[in-house]
Amino acid sequence: MLSLAHVGKADVVYDLGCGDGRIVISAARDRGARGVCNDIDPARIAESRRNAETAGVAARVRLEEGDLFELDLAEATVVTLYLSPAINRQLRPKLFRELRPGSRVISHNFDMGEWLPDSTVRVAWPSGTTSAVHLWIVPADLAGSWDITVSGAAADRRYRVRLEQEFQRLSGTASHGGRPVELSGGRVSGDTVGFVLADTLGGAETMLRFRGTMRGGTMAGAVTVERDSTTGRWGGVRPR
């Protein structure tokens, strides 16, 4: 689970329903991360405390006894889960609300329903059985209207784009000077966004491929004109 999330020293790993604490202890001991071990059972919290002390990482592991739905996740960069399909689905709104874009969510065996994983690996166990480990990257919230300005890619122009977002998938509509422009291929991973506009440049139809990042409520990045591979820059702001 930690390998799939590429956990490193800068990470804060929250394990919800942590049991004996092995995930956060491993994150602290083997990867230099900090960890938060949450469990509603006081006996498991006591066990986790003993295990963290034995492993010599008690200073890097915080223990939180209580309901996982009441735990503030804002500090987490990685959240690990081995719960149930129903609880995973109940957690989805909290994860989107409290985690920053780019945070990683890892679940052993159980998925998130309509929120499809960004990656899944199969793990083989000595018993001969296998299980799935799923990774999700929390996407930025891009839904709504955007004014997109393109410069240096065949022609400077402005688009009005309205994005609809379903987890990491983007769809929507676009226009240039009141003329409809087809939008396709939209996707967001963390704060990285990409989409395609089909437009007419110099009298010929072509695809403009946008890729960029979301920072502080604005988008910016590079755009490539498929017809001749020319490139330019683009920026996006919310309409006032």
C-alpha positions as CSV (number, residue, x, y, z in Angstrom):
1,M,0.0,0.0,0.0
2,L,2.8,2.4,0.9
3,S,4.7,1.6,-2.3
4,L,1.7,2.2,-4.5
5,A,1.2,5.6,-2.9
6,H,5.0,6.4,-3.2
7,V,5.1,7.4,0.5
8,G,8.2,9.5,1.4
9,K,9.6,11.7,4.1
10,A,7.3,14.6,3.3
11,D,4.1,12.6,3.8
12,V,1.6,12.4,6.6
13,V,-0.1,9.0,6.5
14,Y,-3.5,8.6,8.1
15,D,-4.6,4.9,8.6
16,L,-8.4,4.8,9.4
17,G,-9.2,1.7,11.3
18,C,-5.5,1.2,12.0
19,G,-5.8,-2.0,14.1
20,D,-2.3,-2.8,15.4
21,G,-0.7,0.2,13.7
22,R,1.4,-1.6,11.3
23,I,0.8,0.7,8.3
24,V,1.7,3.9,10.0
25,I,4.6,2.3,11.9
26,S,6.0,1.0,8.6
27,A,5.6,4.4,7.0
28,A,7.5,6.1,9.9
29,R,10.2,3.4,10.3
30,D,10.9,2.5,6.6
31,R,10.0,5.7,4.8
32,G,10.6,8.5,7.3
33,A,7.0,9.7,7.1
34,R,4.8,10.8,10.0
35,G,1.7,8.8,10.7
36,V,-1.7,9.1,12.4
37,C,-3.3,5.9,13.7
38,N,-7.0,6.0,14.1
39,D,-9.2,3.3,15.6
40,I,-12.5,3.4,17.6
41,D,-11.3,0.4,19.8
42,P,-9.2,1.6,22.8
43,A,-7.6,-1.9,22.9
44,R,-6.2,-1.5,19.4
45,I,-5.0,2.0,20.1
46,A,-3.1,0.6,23.2
47,E,-1.7,-2.1,21.0
48,S,-0.6,0.4,18.4
49,R,1.1,2.5,21.1
50,R,3.1,-0.5,22.3
51,N,4.1,-1.5,18.8
52,A,5.2,2.1,17.9
53,E,7.3,2.2,21.0
54,T,8.9,-1.2,20.3
55,A,9.7,0.0,16.7
56,G,11.2,3.2,18.0
57,V,8.9,5.5,16.1
58,A,6.5,6.6,18.8
59,A,7.6,10.2,18.3
60,R,6.5,10.1,14.6
61,V,3.2,8.3,15.2
62,R,0.1,10.0,16.6
63,L,-2.7,7.9,18.1
64,E,-6.3,9.0,17.7
65,E,-9.0,7.0,19.4
66,G,-12.5,7.7,18.1
67,D,-14.9,7.7,15.1
68,L,-13.1,8.0,11.8
69,F,-15.9,10.2,10.5
70,E,-15.1,12.8,13.2
71,L,-11.3,12.9,12.6
72,D,-10.0,16.0,10.7
73,L,-8.1,14.8,7.7
74,A,-6.8,18.2,6.5
75,E,-3.2,17.3,7.4
76,A,-3.1,14.0,5.6
77,T,-1.3,13.6,2.3
78,V,-2.0,9.8,2.2
79,V,-5.0,8.0,3.6
80,T,-5.0,4.2,3.9
81,L,-8.1,2.1,4.3
82,Y,-9.1,-1.5,5.0
83,L,-12.7,-1.0,5.9
84,S,-15.7,-2.1,3.8
85,P,-17.4,-1.1,0.5
86,A,-20.2,0.7,2.4
87,I,-17.9,2.7,4.7
88,N,-15.7,3.6,1.7
89,R,-18.7,5.1,0.0
90,Q,-19.7,7.0,3.1
91,L,-16.2,8.4,3.4
92,R,-16.1,9.8,-0.2
93,P,-17.6,13.2,0.6
94,K,-15.3,13.7,3.6
95,L,-12.2,12.8,1.5
96,F,-13.2,15.3,-1.2
97,R,-14.0,18.0,1.3
98,E,-11.0,17.7,3.6
99,L,-8.1,16.4,1.5
100,R,-6.0,18.6,-0.7
101,P,-5.8,17.9,-4.4
102,G,-3.0,15.4,-5.1
103,S,-3.5,13.6,-1.8
104,R,-3.6,9.8,-2.3
105,V,-6.2,7.4,-1.0
106,I,-5.2,3.7,-0.8
107,S,-7.8,0.9,-0.1
108,H,-7.1,-2.8,0.4
109,N,-9.6,-4.9,-1.5
110,F,-12.6,-2.4,-1.4
111,D,-13.4,0.2,-4.0
112,M,-15.2,3.5,-3.9
113,G,-18.2,2.8,-6.1
114,E,-18.5,5.3,-9.0
115,W,-15.2,6.9,-8.1
116,L,-13.0,4.6,-10.2
117,P,-9.4,4.1,-9.0
118,D,-6.5,5.7,-10.8
119,S,-4.5,2.5,-10.4
120,T,-5.0,-1.0,-9.1
121,V,-2.4,-3.7,-8.4
122,R,-2.8,-7.3,-7.4
123,V,-0.9,-8.6,-4.4
124,A,0.0,-12.2,-4.1
125,W,0.2,-13.7,-0.6
126,P,2.2,-16.8,0.6
127,S,-1.1,-18.7,1.0
128,G,-1.6,-18.5,-2.8
129,T,-4.4,-16.0,-2.6
130,T,-4.4,-12.5,-4.1
131,S,-6.0,-9.3,-3.2
132,A,-6.5,-5.9,-4.9
133,V,-4.9,-2.6,-3.7
134,H,-6.6,0.5,-5.2
135,L,-5.1,4.0,-5.5
136,W,-7.1,7.2,-6.0
137,I,-5.5,10.7,-6.4
138,V,-7.9,13.4,-5.0
139,P,-8.8,15.7,-7.9
140,A,-9.1,19.5,-7.8
141,D,-12.6,20.9,-8.0
142,L,-12.8,22.3,-11.6
143,A,-16.6,22.2,-12.1
144,G,-18.1,25.4,-13.4
145,S,-17.4,28.2,-15.9
146,W,-13.9,29.2,-17.0
147,D,-12.5,31.9,-19.3
148,I,-9.6,30.4,-21.2
149,T,-7.0,32.5,-23.0
150,V,-4.7,31.0,-25.6
151,S,-1.5,32.7,-26.8
152,G,1.2,31.7,-29.2
153,A,-0.5,28.6,-30.7
154,A,-1.3,29.5,-34.3
155,A,-3.6,32.3,-33.1
156,D,-4.5,34.1,-29.9
157,R,-8.0,33.5,-28.9
158,R,-10.4,33.2,-26.0
159,Y,-12.8,30.4,-25.0
160,R,-15.7,30.3,-22.6
161,V,-15.7,26.8,-21.1
162,R,-18.2,25.2,-18.8
163,L,-16.9,22.0,-17.1
164,E,-18.9,19.3,-15.5
165,Q,-16.9,17.0,-13.2
166,E,-17.5,13.4,-12.1
167,F,-14.6,12.6,-9.8
168,Q,-11.5,12.7,-12.2
169,R,-13.5,12.8,-15.4
170,L,-14.3,16.1,-17.1
171,S,-16.9,16.9,-19.7
172,G,-18.7,20.1,-20.8
173,T,-19.2,22.7,-23.4
174,A,-17.0,25.4,-24.9
175,S,-17.4,28.4,-27.3
176,H,-15.3,30.9,-29.1
177,G,-16.9,34.2,-30.0
178,G,-20.4,32.7,-29.4
179,R,-19.6,29.7,-31.8
180,P,-19.8,26.3,-30.2
181,V,-16.5,24.3,-29.9
182,E,-16.4,20.6,-29.1
183,L,-14.7,19.7,-25.8
184,S,-13.6,16.1,-25.2
185,G,-10.9,14.0,-23.4
186,G,-11.2,15.9,-20.1
187,R,-9.5,14.5,-17.1
188,V,-8.0,15.8,-13.8
189,S,-5.5,14.1,-11.6
190,G,-4.7,16.0,-8.4
191,D,-4.1,19.5,-9.6
192,T,-3.1,18.4,-13.2
193,V,-5.8,19.0,-15.9
194,G,-6.1,18.0,-19.5
195,F,-8.8,18.4,-22.2
196,V,-9.1,18.8,-26.0
197,L,-11.0,21.4,-28.0
198,A,-11.9,20.9,-31.7
199,D,-11.7,24.2,-33.4
200,T,-11.0,25.8,-36.8
201,L,-7.6,27.6,-37.3
202,G,-6.6,29.2,-40.6
203,G,-9.7,27.7,-42.2
204,A,-8.8,24.1,-41.2
205,E,-10.3,22.0,-38.5
206,T,-7.8,20.8,-35.8
207,M,-7.5,19.7,-32.2
208,L,-6.0,21.9,-29.5
209,R,-4.7,19.7,-26.7
210,F,-4.6,21.5,-23.3
211,R,-2.5,20.4,-20.3
212,G,-1.9,22.4,-17.2
213,T,-2.2,22.8,-13.5
214,M,-4.6,24.3,-11.0
215,R,-3.0,26.8,-8.6
216,G,-4.8,29.2,-6.3
217,G,-8.0,29.1,-8.2
218,T,-6.5,29.6,-11.7
219,M,-5.3,27.2,-14.4
220,A,-2.3,27.5,-16.6
221,G,-0.2,25.3,-18.9
222,A,0.7,24.4,-22.5
223,V,-1.5,23.9,-25.5
224,T,-0.5,22.0,-28.6
225,V,-2.1,22.4,-32.1
226,E,-2.4,18.9,-33.5
227,R,-2.4,20.0,-37.1
228,D,1.2,21.3,-37.1
229,S,2.4,20.5,-33.5
230,T,2.9,24.2,-32.7
231,T,2.7,25.0,-29.1
232,G,1.6,27.9,-27.0
233,R,0.5,28.9,-23.5
234,W,-3.0,29.1,-21.9
235,G,-4.5,30.3,-18.8
236,G,-7.9,30.0,-17.2
237,V,-9.8,32.1,-14.6
238,R,-13.3,32.0,-13.2
239,P,-15.6,34.6,-14.8
240,R,-16.3,37.6,-12.6
